[in-house]
């Protein structure tokens, strides 16, 4: 698939998402967050690397709030537009975020050193996490 084809597909999908009624998007977001919670907790996951949703995307705030209330570790990315990189930060509360360069919430700069992700593998080279 060529780059123009992908761009056209993304544009078409955004248009379809925007056409959905807000009540339906809210309901689906809630269902997706509940399913994610069950999947992650049933598998014993304690660290969640999440994204802060915007506009018509699946909302993630309820999942992140619940994750933190349960004492689990939440990691969010802070992009650096000049270097086109991201740094990961452990978040203790959702109040530790601020609007970023594109208006998307991101970890505040005063949170200290970023998390240094490492991939850990188990037997049979199964990835266990970062």
C-alpha positions in Angstrom: 0.0 0.0 0.0 1.4 3.4 -1.0 1.6 6.4 1.3 -1.1 8.3 -0.6 -3.4 5.3 -0.2 -2.8 5.2 3.6 -3.4 8.9 3.9 -6.7 8.6 1.9 -7.7 5.6 4.1 -7.0 7.6 7.3 -8.9 10.6 6.0 -11.9 8.4 5.2 -11.8 6.6 8.6 -11.7 9.9 10.4 -14.7 11.1 8.5 -16.6 8.0 9.4 -15.7 8.3 13.1 -16.7 12.0 13.2 -20.1 11.0 11.7 -20.8 8.7 14.6 -23.2 10.1 17.3 -21.4 11.2 20.4 -23.5 8.9 22.5 -22.4 5.9 20.5 -18.8 6.8 20.7 -19.1 7.3 24.5 -20.8 3.9 24.9 -18.2 2.1 22.7 -15.3 3.8 24.6 -16.8 2.6 27.9 -17.1 -0.9 26.6 -13.6 -0.9 25.2 -12.1 0.4 28.5 -14.0 -2.3 30.5 -12.7 -5.0 28.1 -9.2 -3.6 28.3 -9.4 -3.5 32.2 -10.5 -7.2 32.3 -7.9 -8.4 29.9 -5.0 -6.5 31.5 -5.9 -7.4 35.1 -6.7 -11.0 34.3 -3.3 -11.4 32.8 -1.6 -9.8 35.9 -0.4 -6.7 34.1 0.7 -3.9 36.5 2.3 -1.4 34.1 0.2 0.3 31.4 1.7 2.4 28.6 -1.3 4.4 27.5 -2.1 7.3 25.2 -4.2 10.4 25.9 -7.1 10.3 23.5 -8.3 13.3 21.6 -11.4 14.2 19.7 -13.2 11.2 18.3 -10.7 8.6 19.4 -11.6 5.9 21.9 -11.5 7.6 25.3 -8.9 6.3 27.7 -9.2 8.6 30.7 -11.6 6.3 32.7 -9.2 3.4 32.3 -6.2 5.5 33.3 -8.0 6.8 36.4 -9.1 3.4 37.5 -5.5 2.0 36.8 -4.1 4.7 39.1 -6.8 4.2 41.8 -5.8 0.5 42.0 -2.2 1.5 42.7 -0.9 0.3 39.3 1.8 2.0 37.2 0.8 4.3 34.4 3.3 5.5 31.7 2.6 8.2 29.2 4.7 9.6 26.4 6.0 13.2 26.1 6.8 14.0 22.5 9.7 16.3 21.5 8.7 17.7 18.1 12.1 19.1 17.3 13.8 15.7 17.6 10.8 13.7 16.6 11.3 11.5 19.6 9.2 10.6 22.7 10.2 10.1 26.3 8.2 7.9 28.7 7.2 9.1 32.1 5.6 7.3 35.1 2.4 9.2 36.1 1.2 9.1 39.7 -1.9 11.2 39.0 -3.6 12.5 35.9 -3.1 16.0 37.2 0.6 15.5 36.3 -0.2 16.2 32.6 -0.4 19.4 30.6 -1.4 20.4 27.1 1.4 19.5 24.6 2.4 21.1 21.3 -0.5 19.6 19.5 -3.0 20.2 22.3 -2.8 16.6 23.5 -2.2 16.1 27.2 1.3 14.9 28.0 3.4 14.5 31.2 4.6 17.8 32.7 8.3 18.6 32.3 8.9 18.8 36.1 8.3 15.0 36.6 12.0 14.2 36.7 13.9 11.7 34.6 12.0 9.7 32.0 11.5 6.0 32.3 14.1 3.9 30.5 12.1 1.1 28.8 13.7 -2.3 28.6 12.2 -5.3 26.8 12.2 -8.4 29.0 11.8 -11.8 27.4 10.8 -15.1 29.1 11.3 -18.6 27.9 10.7 -19.3 24.2 11.6 -15.6 23.6 8.1 -14.4 24.6 8.1 -10.7 25.3 7.0 -10.0 28.8 6.9 -6.3 28.7 9.0 -3.1 28.8 
